[in-house]
Amino acid sequence: MTNSRQWAALARQWLALSSRQAARAMREREQEASRRRREWRPDASWRGKRADEEAAGDLEQVRWATEPETTPGPTAEELEAAREALARELALARARERARREREGR
């Protein structure tokens, strides 16, 4: 990381990861800057296209780094297997309790 731009990108990424408010502010600032760059200029409509693409990529990277991962819940098969396992454990516990009472009753 000898490039100052790389250091700046790393610092922005660290700041975004360490503070939710900073991440939101950075995202809003990037969106505003991107919007301003996208505004069509009558004399130079081509200006800023590469910068827009880079900003969109940076924004996507910030979004990926700051949003929590979504974890899927258990599937229907997993729920059914858990219910069956619970039913087996409950039946086994009842059988043990019944056997213990019978031994004590003798």
Buried (B, 14 or more C-beta within 10 A) or exposed (E): EEEEEEEEBEEBBEEBEEEEEBBEEBBEEBEEBBEEBEEEEEEEEEEBEEEBEEBBEBBEBBEEEBEEEEEEEEEEEEEEEEEEEEEEEEEEEEEEEEEEEEEEEE
